[in-house]
Every structure is written in C-alpha cells, then in structure tokens.
Amino acid sequence: MDYFTKAHSDGCLHSEVFFDPQGHVERNIDIDVVVQGFNRACKDANTKYGTTNKLIMCLLRHLPAENGLQTIHSASKYYQDGIIHGLGLDSSEKPFPPNLFTECYAHIKDNFPEVGLTAHAGEEGDHTFVSDALNLLKVSRIDHGVNSHQSEELMQRLAEQKTLLSLCPLSNVKLQVVKDVKELPIDKFFQMNVPFSINSDDPAYFGGYILDNYKAVHTRFGFTKDQWKIIALNGIKGSWCDDQRKNELISLVEEVYKKYNIEGC
C-alpha cells in the first residue's frame, strides 16, 4: 500500500504493478497470501485514491522454467478470476534468453488469451532478446527494450505494430546499462515513432519513483509539451486497462494539455 500512496502523491492515476511470487514462495510464504495481499492493496488504493491498478505476475528467469510453469499453475485461479492481469519475465536477462520460457507463455496464451504478455528484454541483452520476446513469447509489450535501437528493422517493426516499450530510466543508470539518462536512445525512439512510456522500476531498491523518472528525462532531454503529451498518450494506449478507463485517462491528458498549452506558459 505504501507504493500506491507514493505513486498517488506523484500524480499517478493508473498503475500496472509487477510482483515476483517465486521469491516469496521459496521462503515458505503461500502464493495465496502473496496474491491476495497485493490484490487487497490494489482495492484499498482504488477506494482511498480512486486509482486503477493491475497486477502483472513475473517469472524470475534465473529460476528453472519448470518452476515458472508450476507457479503459473498455482496462480491459475487468479488469472481465471481476473485478479492477475498479465505475465512478465524479469531478473538477470543475459544468461536466460526468452526461448527458455516459451512453454510458460504458451500456456497463458492458450488458457487465458485475455491476459497481457510482456517481458524484460533488450536491457542487458542486445536487440535479439527483444525480437525473440516478440517472436517466441508473443508479447504485446516490452519492458525496457533500450537496445532495440541497435536494429533498424526491429525499430520499424515496433513502430508499425505500435509495441510499447516501458522505459525505466533511473534503474538503467543504477544497473549501469547507461552512465546517465541522457545516453538512452529516447530521441531515436521519437524519430522513428516507436511508442514508449516512462516508468519506475523497483523504486524502493533502485531509488526513483515515477515522478523522479519523469523529472530525470525532462532535465536531460527538455521535451516540449507536445512531446510529453505523446508520451502520456502512448502509455495509456499501451496499458491493459479497459477502453472506458483509457478514454477517461486520455480525456484528462487532453484537458491538462489544453490548460497549459497557452502561449507564454
């Protein structure tokens, strides 16, 4: 709940939160306790702040894929009931490429086709990790994806298919993907119409909640109001909230843009 309180204070209206049940289960905490606790926090945040929140269950790629599949089976009722809205893949990227987890993703796609699929790719790994996540895991979204710029063909594909990259600038610095936020290929994503959003990544560990990431990007790149509007709208359109909520959020962005897009402001 502390996360939702902080996110709300930063002006966040909709969040899609990753969690790693395997790390808790291996400490003998039942997966029901984990999921139900997160779900209660989502509901409490909605009641208290009016925010909408989704849960994305991530598999730890440094653990065997068989363990990941077991975790999916253990959480099946929460996918069935719409409590978990997505499947992701995180932890150390380079030694554990996407192809190791094809069975896990295929199971979700076959049994819960309405569930969103994403994966951390192209942060430590090169652009082929992004392509493999798209081709083998059939994801509709890419987390990080900063190394996508290494392939012109991939960039064109991301733009044409409107595949959202959820960028996490401050964690990229903390994990030494880049030395400074300015080194991220954000300008190139804009130039090639690759949709991206700005996000936080494990802020309690890496430092930097959502507003901190926005500030870091603006300080380095100095985007215009028009550009920030595009970033905000891409985040909404690439989210997994329902169409009604998307339209509500889009209307809010348009209102704010209109309010502040006055000559001299």
N, C-alpha and C positions, 0 to 999 in steps of 0.2 A: 504493500500500500504506500510505502514511503516513496517508491518510484513514481507512482501516479500523482502523488501530491506535488513532487518536484516538477514533473512534466507539466502539470496543470499550471503551476506558478510561472512556467516558461511560455505559456500560451498554447500548449499542445491540446488539440481538440479530439484527435483520434490517434491511437497507438496500436501497433501490432508487435507484441512482445515475444521475444524468443525465450525459451527455457529448455534446460537440459536435464531431463528426468534421470538419465543413466547415472549422473554424478551423485544423485540423491539415493537412488535405489541401491547402489553399491555400498552405501553407508547404512543399509537396512531400513531406509525410510520407504514405506509403501508408496507405489506410484499413485494410488488413490489420494493419499494425503497431499502429495505434491500438486496434482492437477486440481483437486478441489480447493486447495488453499489459494492457488493462483486465480481460479475462477471466482472465488469469493471476493478477492481483491478487485478483479475487473468489475464485478457487480457493485461493490461498495464505491468505487470511483465513479461509476455511472450515476449512482444515486446522489453522491456528495457533490460531484463536479459537473455532471452532465456530459462527461466524455464517453466516447465509444471506444471499446478495446477488444482486440482479438489476440488469441494465443497461437503461437507457432511452436510446435514441438520439434526440437532439433536433435539430430543424432550426432554423437561425438565420433568423429571419423577416426580417432586413434584407437577406438574400441572395435572389435570384430563386427563385420556386417551382420553376422548371425545374432549378435547381441542387440543390434539395432532392430532387426526384424522381430525379435522377441519383445522388445519394448513397444513396437508398433502394435503387436497382438495384444499386449497388456493394456494398451490405451485405446483399443478399438471402440469401446462403448462411448468414449468421449468424442471420437470422430463421428460416430453414429448419431450422437445427440447434439452435434454442432457446438460442443464446448471447445474443442481444439479445431482451429480453422485452417492450419497449414502445417506442412512438413518442411523442415530445413536441415541443413548439414553444416556443422561448424567444427571448431578445433583445428589442430595443425593440418594445413592444407597440402603442402608439397609431397609428403610421403604417402598420402592417402587420396589418390585421384578419384574422380566421380564414378568411374566404371566399377569400383568395388561395391557400390551401393545401388546398382540398377534394380536388384530384386526388391529392395525396400521400397523404392519409389514406384516400381511397377505394381506392387501390392496396394499401395494407397490409390494409385490412379485407377486400378481395376475395381477396387471395392468402394472407394469414396471419391468418385470423379469430381465432386463439387469442392473438394479440398484443394487449397492453393499449394503449389510446389515451388520452392526456392532453394538456393544453395549458396554457401560462401564459395566463391570461385574468382580466380584472377586477382587475388590479393598477394599472397606469397607465390602462387603458381603463375605461369605465363598464360597467354591468351587461349591456349589449347584447353585449359581447365574450364574456361567459360564455354567454349564450343562443345566440350564433352558434357557439361552440365545440361546444355540445351538439347543436344542430340541423344544422349543416353538416359538422362534422368527426366527429360521432357519438362523441365521447369519453365515457368512463365515469367520468372523474375530472377535477378542475380543480385546477391549481396556482395558488396564491394565492387568487384569487376574492374578495378582501376587499370589492370593490364590489358584490357580489351583494346586499348589504343594501339597495341603492337600489330594488330591485323586490320588492314583497311577493309577487307572482305567481311570480317566479323562486325566491324563498326557499322557497315552498311546494313547488315542483317539486323542488328539491334535497332537501328533507326527504322527500317522498313516494317519490322514486326512490333515496333513500339514496346520493346522489352525494357522494363525499368531496371536501372542499376540503383541499388540503395547504398549510396556512398556514406562512409563514416570517417570523415577527415581526421579528427583528432586521434582516433585509435590507430589510423595508418601511421601517424607520426610516432605514437607511443610504441608501436610494434616495429618501427624502423623500416616500414615499407618505403617511406619518404622521410627526408630530414625536416621538411617544412610543408605545410599545407599548400603553399604556392607551387610546389613541384607536381601536384596532382594534375592530371590531364583534363581538368574540368572545362577549360576553354575549347579543347578539341571536341569534347562531347557536345558542347553547344554548337560548334561549327558544323558538325555532322548530324545534328538533330537527334542525338542519342538521348532518350529521356533518362533523367536521374533525379533522385531526391537526396536531401541532406538529413542524416540521422545520427543518433548517438549509438555507441557500441559499448556495452558493459560499463556504463559511466561510473559505477561505484568502484570498479577496478582501474579503469584507464583514465578516469577523470574526464569531465566534459559532457554535460547533459545537452539536450537538443539545442537550446539557445546558445550555448557555448560554441557548438559546431557551426551554427549559422553565423555567429559573430566572427569566428575564425576565417570562414570562407569570404565573408564580405570584406574583412580587413585586408585580405590578400588579393582579392580579385575586383573589389569595388563594383559589383554588379549594379545595373540600373534597376529601377522599379519594374520595368517591363521584363527583365530577365528573372527577377525574383518571382514575379507572377507566374512565369513559365515553370520555374522550379516547383512552386507550390502546387500548381495545377497538375503537373506530371506526377507528383507524389499522391495526389488524390485519385487521379485516374488509374494509377498503378496499384492502388491499395485493394484490399479484399473486403472493404465494407460494401453494403448493398447499394443499389442505384439511388435509392431515396437519400441515404446518408451522403453519398457522393455529391448529389445535386445540392444538398444543404451546404456542404463544405465549399463547393465551387461558388455558390452564391455569396458566401461570406468573403471569400477571396476577392470576388468582383467588387463587393461593397468597399472593402478596405482599399483596394487598388483605386477605385473611383474617388474615395475620400482623400487619399494622399497624392494622387496623380494630378495635382493642381499646379499651375505654373508658379514657380517660386518655392514649391515645397520639396 
